[in-house]
Amino acid sequence: MIISLNGILADKRANAVVIETGGIGYEVGVSVSCSAELPTVGSLVRLHIHHQFTESDQRLFGFVRAQEKRLFELLITVKGVGPKLALTVLSGLDEAGISKAIVTQDLATLSRIPGIGRKTAERIVLELRDRMGAGSDGGIPPGSDADARSEAVAALEALGYKRVEAEKAIAGAIQDGADVRNAGELVKRGLRMVTLR
C-alpha cells in the first residue's frame, strides 16, 4: 500500500502527474487545483497518496495536503461518486468550500460543479453531513452559537484534524471576527487558521 510519494515531478498535466522515485515513474491522478499548486517539472515534490485497488487495476491519487486526501476519501464513500468525480469536486471547490457546502446543505454550490447534478449533490450532503458533524444537535437549537461551533469543529475533525487543534482553529476564527452562528464561515476561517500555523 502506497501512502505517500517523494520524488522528482517528471510530468504534469491538469488531471495527472508522474513522480519518479527510485528509478520508477508513478502516474498519479490529481485534481486541477492540486496540479496548479505543484512546482515546475523537475522539482522535488511530496504527495499524500490514496492507493486504490480494483479487481483489474491499481490507481494512485495524489494530494498536497492530508486534509484534501481525507475529503477525497469521504467523497468516494458516497454512492455514485467514484475517484474521477471526487477529483472533479476537489477541482471545483477548495476544501473549505466543499466542507461549507456540505455542512450548510448548499446544494446550489455543489450542483454548479461540472458533473455534479442536483441528485448527486443531495446524496453528498445526505451521506456526509452527519460525518462532518452536522447531524446530531444534542438538544441545542439549530442556528445557535454552540450548534454552529460544534458543527465547525466536527467538520475539521472529519478532515483529519485532531479535536484540540480543531477547537483552537474555530476559537481563533471567532476571535478573528467570524460569524459565530454560521458554521460554514467558521469552517472556512478555521481552515485558514490551521493552514497558517
Secondary structure as GFF3:
##gff-version 3
##sequence-region A 1 197
A	DSSP	beta_strand	4	12	.	.	.	ID=ss1
A	DSSP	beta_strand	16	21	.	.	.	ID=ss2
A	DSSP	beta_strand	24	29	.	.	.	ID=ss3
A	DSSP	alpha_helix	32	37	.	.	.	ID=ss4
A	DSSP	beta_strand	44	53	.	.	.	ID=ss5
A	DSSP	beta_strand	58	63	.	.	.	ID=ss6
A	DSSP	alpha_helix	66	75	.	.	.	ID=ss7
A	DSSP	alpha_helix	83	92	.	.	.	ID=ss8
A	DSSP	alpha_helix	95	103	.	.	.	ID=ss9
A	DSSP	alpha_helix	107	111	.	.	.	ID=ss10
A	DSSP	alpha_helix	118	128	.	.	.	ID=ss11
A	DSSP	three_ten_helix	130	132	.	.	.	ID=ss12
A	DSSP	alpha_helix	145	158	.	.	.	ID=ss13
A	DSSP	alpha_helix	163	175	.	.	.	ID=ss14
A	DSSP	alpha_helix	183	196	.	.	.	ID=ss15
###
